[in-house]
Amino acid sequence: MALVNSALDAKEYLAGRIAAQAEREGTPLPEVERKMLWFSETGATLPDMKAVSEEFDRTCNQNEYEQKIATLVRHLQDAGQSDSDEEKWDAAVSILSEGDHYLVVLIANAAEPASDEARPRGDRGKLILAGVLAGVLALPLILLCTRIENPVAARWAMMGGMVAIVAGVALLFNARF
């Protein structure tokens, strides 16, 4: 399989692979979304790109589009490629990386987990439960400090209670409400 030789070849190959993946998944890309894979401020692009970009801005949500393309790229990469396909993909991305091409950004987004893939199922609930439990356990420990006559033991109990509160807050913060 011949490698790509120009930015146009690279876009044709990469955009074609992404569009074909969307077809395989039963969610073909609308024309405006397919054409946006060719977007560039300064590099090789389609002759009607200004009109395509304006239509895209009017009719599409950019964040959703970028997530959709990143997911398609991840699925392509997860499916495995032959060595020659992988080599051609890498060569195409390398050529486009030398310029200002939206497709490079879209492909790079695939390396980051999607927000719904960032945490295992049930993880948020476990973090919230752990945070609340840490806070609930800290209160009696801190109240116990007022009844301990030994100042060293009281100080250790107070520090333990404070650590539990900090841990609880950290766990709740990490749950990303």
C-alpha positions as CSV (number, residue, x, y, z in Angstrom):
1,M,0.0,0.0,0.0
2,A,1.5,3.3,-1.1
3,L,2.1,6.0,1.5
4,V,0.5,9.4,1.3
5,N,2.5,12.1,-0.5
6,S,0.6,15.3,0.2
7,A,-1.8,17.0,2.6
8,L,-4.6,16.3,0.1
9,D,-3.7,12.6,0.0
10,A,-3.5,12.5,3.7
11,K,-6.9,14.1,4.2
12,E,-8.5,11.9,1.6
13,Y,-7.2,8.8,3.3
14,L,-8.0,9.8,6.9
15,A,-11.4,11.4,6.2
16,G,-12.3,8.3,4.1
17,R,-11.3,5.9,6.9
18,I,-13.3,7.9,9.5
19,A,-16.4,8.2,7.3
20,A,-16.2,4.5,6.5
21,Q,-16.1,3.7,10.3
22,A,-19.2,5.9,10.8
23,E,-20.9,3.9,8.1
24,R,-19.9,0.6,9.6
25,E,-21.3,1.7,13.0
26,G,-24.6,2.6,11.3
27,T,-24.3,6.4,11.9
28,P,-23.0,7.9,8.6
29,L,-21.6,11.4,8.8
30,P,-23.9,14.1,7.3
31,E,-22.2,15.9,4.4
32,V,-21.3,19.0,6.4
33,E,-19.6,16.8,9.0
34,R,-17.7,14.8,6.4
35,K,-16.5,18.0,4.7
36,M,-15.4,19.5,8.1
37,L,-12.8,16.8,8.2
38,W,-11.1,18.8,5.5
39,F,-11.2,22.1,7.3
40,S,-8.0,24.2,7.5
41,E,-7.4,27.9,8.0
42,T,-4.2,27.9,5.9
43,G,-3.7,24.4,4.3
44,A,-5.2,22.2,1.6
45,T,-8.9,22.1,1.9
46,L,-12.1,21.9,-0.2
47,P,-13.0,24.8,-2.5
48,D,-16.4,25.5,-0.8
49,M,-14.9,25.3,2.8
50,K,-16.1,28.8,3.8
51,A,-19.7,27.9,3.1
52,V,-19.3,24.5,4.7
53,S,-17.8,26.1,7.8
54,E,-20.6,28.6,8.0
55,E,-23.3,25.9,7.7
56,F,-21.4,23.8,10.3
57,D,-21.4,26.7,12.8
58,R,-25.2,27.2,12.2
59,T,-26.3,23.6,12.4
60,C,-23.8,21.6,14.5
61,N,-22.5,21.5,18.0
62,Q,-18.7,21.6,17.8
63,N,-18.1,19.8,21.1
64,E,-20.4,17.0,20.2
65,Y,-18.9,16.7,16.7
66,E,-15.3,16.5,18.2
67,Q,-16.4,13.8,20.6
68,K,-18.1,11.9,17.8
69,I,-15.0,12.0,15.6
70,A,-12.7,11.1,18.5
71,T,-14.9,8.1,19.3
72,L,-14.8,7.0,15.7
73,V,-11.0,7.3,15.6
74,R,-10.8,5.3,18.9
75,H,-13.0,2.6,17.4
76,L,-10.8,2.5,14.3
77,Q,-7.7,2.1,16.4
78,D,-9.2,-0.4,18.7
79,A,-10.3,-2.6,15.8
80,G,-6.7,-3.0,14.9
81,Q,-5.1,-2.2,11.6
82,S,-2.7,-4.1,9.3
83,D,0.9,-2.9,9.5
84,S,0.6,-1.2,6.1
85,D,-2.7,0.6,7.2
86,E,-1.1,1.7,10.4
87,E,2.0,3.0,8.6
88,K,-0.2,4.9,6.1
89,W,-2.3,6.4,8.9
90,D,0.8,7.5,10.8
91,A,2.3,9.0,7.6
92,A,-0.9,10.9,6.9
93,V,-1.1,12.3,10.4
94,S,2.6,13.2,10.2
95,I,2.1,15.2,7.0
96,L,-1.0,17.0,8.3
97,S,0.8,17.8,11.6
98,E,3.2,20.0,9.6
99,G,0.3,22.4,8.9
100,D,-2.8,23.8,10.5
101,H,-5.4,21.1,9.9
102,Y,-8.6,20.6,12.0
103,L,-8.3,16.8,11.3
104,V,-5.1,16.6,13.4
105,V,-6.9,18.1,16.4
106,L,-9.8,15.7,15.9
107,I,-7.5,12.7,15.8
108,A,-5.5,14.0,18.8
109,N,-8.8,14.2,20.8
110,A,-9.1,10.4,20.4
111,A,-6.1,9.9,22.7
112,E,-8.1,11.5,25.6
113,P,-10.9,9.4,27.2
114,A,-14.4,10.7,26.5
115,S,-16.0,12.1,29.6
116,D,-18.4,9.1,29.9
117,E,-15.4,6.8,29.6
118,A,-13.3,8.6,32.2
119,R,-14.7,6.7,35.3
120,P,-15.7,3.1,35.7
121,R,-19.4,2.5,36.3
122,G,-20.4,3.2,39.9
123,D,-17.1,5.0,40.7
124,R,-18.7,8.3,41.4
125,G,-21.2,6.8,43.9
126,K,-18.3,5.1,45.7
127,L,-16.4,8.3,46.0
128,I,-19.4,10.2,47.3
129,L,-20.1,7.4,49.9
130,A,-16.5,7.4,51.0
131,G,-16.4,11.1,51.4
132,V,-19.6,11.2,53.4
133,L,-18.4,8.3,55.6
134,A,-15.0,10.0,56.2
135,G,-16.8,13.2,57.3
136,V,-19.3,11.3,59.6
137,L,-16.4,9.3,61.2
138,A,-14.5,12.5,61.7
139,L,-17.1,14.3,63.8
140,P,-17.1,11.8,66.8
141,L,-13.3,11.8,66.7
142,I,-13.2,15.5,67.0
143,L,-15.8,15.6,69.7
144,L,-13.8,12.9,71.6
145,C,-10.9,15.3,71.7
146,T,-12.8,17.6,74.1
147,R,-13.1,14.8,76.6
148,I,-9.5,13.5,76.4
149,E,-7.5,14.7,79.3
150,N,-4.1,13.8,77.9
151,P,-3.1,16.7,75.6
152,V,-0.9,14.4,73.4
153,A,-3.8,11.9,72.8
154,A,-6.2,14.8,72.3
155,R,-3.9,16.3,69.7
156,W,-3.6,13.0,67.8
157,A,-7.4,12.5,67.9
158,M,-7.9,16.0,66.6
159,M,-5.3,15.5,63.8
160,G,-7.0,12.2,62.9
161,G,-10.4,13.9,62.7
162,M,-8.9,16.7,60.5
163,V,-7.3,14.2,58.2
164,A,-10.6,12.3,57.8
165,I,-12.4,15.6,56.9
166,V,-9.7,16.5,54.4
167,A,-9.9,13.0,52.9
168,G,-13.7,13.3,52.7
169,V,-13.6,16.6,51.0
170,A,-10.9,15.3,48.6
171,L,-13.1,12.3,47.7
172,L,-16.2,14.4,47.2
173,F,-14.2,16.9,45.0
174,N,-12.8,14.0,43.0
175,A,-16.4,12.7,42.4
176,R,-16.8,15.8,40.0
177,F,-20.4,16.7,40.7
